[in-house]
Every structure is written in C-alpha cells, then in structure tokens.
Amino acid sequence: MFDKILIANRGEIALRVLRACKELGIATVAVHSTADADAMHVRLADESVCIGPPPSKDSYLNVPALLAACEITGADAVHPGYGFLSENARFAEILADHNLQFIGPKAEHIRLMGDKIEAKKTAKRLGIPVVPGSDGAVVSDDEAMAIAKAIGFPVLVKAAAGGGGRGMKVAQTPEDLAIALSTAATEAKSAFGDASVYLEKYLQKPRHIEIQVLGDGRGGAIHLGERDCSLQRRHQKVWEEGPSPALDAAQRKKIGLTVAKAMQELKYLGVGTVEFLYEDGEFYFIEMNTRIQVEHPVTEMITDIDLVLEQIRIAAGGDLPMTQDEVAIIGHSIECRVNAENPVTFRPSPGRIQQYHPPGGLGVRIDSAVYQGYVIPPYYDSLVGKLIVHGKTRAECLMRLRRALDEMVVEGVETTLPLFRALVREPAIIDGDYHIHWLEQYLAGQAAGG
Ligand code: ADP
C-alpha cells in the first residue's frame, strides 16, 4: 500500500479522496492555488503545498509544480480526482517516469478512450453496441453528406477530442450540415487543439445510462450497475440516479455483463464508466470515462462499495473487492449537484457563504468542501456540494430528497436548490419518465411562464 498520497485536485473531490486515504491509514498531501489557501481539503490534509496562482493552468494543471510537491513531501502516489489531469495519459506517464504511481488506469487506456473515435472502434470490437455513424473522422463535406444521408437526419457532429459537451453540433437537415461541421470543428480546435470531427445519428429522446466498472488490470473486471444521468442542461449532468427507472433487472444484467466482459478483455485497471444513450430498448455506446466520476456516490449508496477506497487499493496492486455474483443493488439513490448559480439564468454566483446548514438524517449524504464563511472563488467550477440520498425504494428516496432539500440552507450566494425543490415535485420526475432533453424543455417552459 502507498505511504503518502498527493491529491492533485481541489473542492469536494479532494476531500472525498482525503477521506478514503484517512480510512486506509495513508498520509495525505493537499495542493492548492493561492485562491484555495483556506480550502477544507488544505485544512484537513496532513501536509499542503501551494502550487501556483489561481488560474488552473498555472496551478492544478501545472505538472512541474505537482512533481516538485511530490518530491518535497515524499509522496509515492498521486490521485487526480476528476477533471484537471485525471484523463491526461501523458501525466500518468510522467509520474511513472518519476517513480510515482498514478491512481488511475493504464496510460494506454486513458489515451485510447480519450480519442472518441478510437474509443468507439474499440467498443465495437469488444462487442459493445455503438451509435450508428461515421467509422472515423470525416474528411470532407461530401463524405459527411453521404454518411449523414445513409444514417438519416438529424445527425450530430462531434469532436474526436470532445468533452464537457463542447464541439457538438446538431444538423437537423442536409442544409444545416456544412455549418454544423465547420462550427463543431472550429469549437473543437479552440477547445482541444484538434479539429477532427465525426458523425453520429442524433437520437431524439434517449436516456443517458452509464455503467460503473471496476477492473484489476489483470483481466478481472466487474460492473456495479448503472446510473441514469438523463437530466442534463447543456450536456452537463444535473441530477443522477440509480438504478435507472427505465431498466429492469434482466436489462441491467445483460448490458452490465457485456461491459464487464469487454473490460476483462481490455485488462482495464481501476474505476471507469462506460456511457450509453438508451432508446427503445437499445443501448448505444457514446464514450468511456477513465476516472472517478462526480456522480460516483450514487453507485456507492446502492452497492455499499467505497469506490475511491477500492480505486486506491487496486492502484496499489490489490484484488477486486468481490466477485460479480457478490454485487448486490440495494434500494435507490439520487444525487443533486447543487451549484452556486442563479437557478433561472445559471449565471455563476461566486462569493461568501453567509449561512450554511447541510441536511442530515437517515439516508442523507453531503459531499461538499464548503463551510459557513467560505468564499467560493470565481476561478473554478461552481459546485457547492452534492446532496445524495438513499432509500429502500425510489418512492422513499424521493420522499427523503424532498425533505433534505427543504432542510438545506445555503445563503450569501445564489444556488440551484430552488430548481431541485421544484424538480422533486414534478410529475414526470416522480414517475421517472424523462429523457436527455426533458430538463431543457422544462426550463424553456418555465422561462415562458408555463
Ligand atoms: P462529452 O464528452 O462532451 O460529454 P458525450 O459523448 O458524453 O460528450 O455526450 C454528452 C451528451 O450529449 C450525452 O449525455 C447526450 O445528452 C448528448 N449526446 C451525445 N451523443 C448523442 C447522440 N448521438 N444523439 C443525441 N444526443 C447525444
């Protein structure tokens, strides 16, 4: 096992990793920008190192500063959290060159899945169903038109290097295609430095369903069921739950085992998520995330497995915590991402939290790094915290969520709490009857006064 882990992240995920380290008896090193000197992860870590000024590129993405921090503190492993350097294969290799363990998958798998075209080819080869579309990057407008006509409009133009919903454009009709291609390519070039784009059939009302996997890197891999992340705004997840209200046990088992088998073949190491769109009973692979995800607590609540702790154990050469047959899905869990944003315009609302009262009680969990008096800096994401609830049934979970949301107090900054309080009372949400466009349609209806 590792002696000392450097946590190359901030906010709630830095704290989440720190908690797992404490339970494993591993010493922790926090790193922080000058804007985060008062952050909770810095206060709770055994040691801390300032790695640069506020902009992420000068601090949390500053590889030489992170290496120096490892050197100074004698850390033997680095946990990247999510975002920042978590899916940077080069970073994993640089750490290895310095005799430091990257707590994550093999660099080759990060690289493979980071290229969405290669990822899709690999998924197909491993027997995972994919969205119909171009076989690789499209090189000309004519080629794109021929493929689009073959799969049928509407089509979605996606960036090969995509992430965070950027570089994605819908072409409803053949007339829209040229402009969708050029805007997606331009956006991809500026966001990722890679203009290559590919085509996919645009699914009309799918759900976003993702499978959590855990692999030992030696050919052992299990799946831990699914999360339904269909409630999105601008392709960003807002509310996640598991199990999906749309799947039954047989469907879960079928897709789960398909994914687990693919991960065994790949000899995948650590935690990962295979993301699908799901429509009319069919699954379509969209991408794989080779890291711990924001919404991982949903799976932890329904499987009683500490994913971050297992991630660390496995990175240190440990075995899988259980066999597939031993994985049991217990009850239901929902996560709400409470952001410091105006609940109507979604404009970020950084600033000082004047009053803070997290909800509690049975089945209620808060993953957050804020405290009363904490100042949310303007430089990073606007997550205040994740409210995660668990219940024996979905109905009990919703009841508990309603109660917990009503109890939660965050004052001084605007938050998205009012949105969740409304959502948890919406008939479509209560029925579990929603798809990836539902939330945007709902918000448009609210804005129109409907
Ligand atoms: P990113 O890596 O940018 O997050 P993804 O491929 O994971 O991109 O897609 C993000 C979201 O975009 C999905 O959850 C879904 O809402 C939407 N999306 C992606 N592909 C399609 C598609 N073929 N048809 C309809 N919506 C899609």
Residues whose N, C-alpha, C, O or C-beta is under 5 A from the ligand:
A	BS01	ADP	V131 L156 G162 G163 G164 G165 R166 E200 K201 Y202 L203 H208 H235 I286 E287 I436
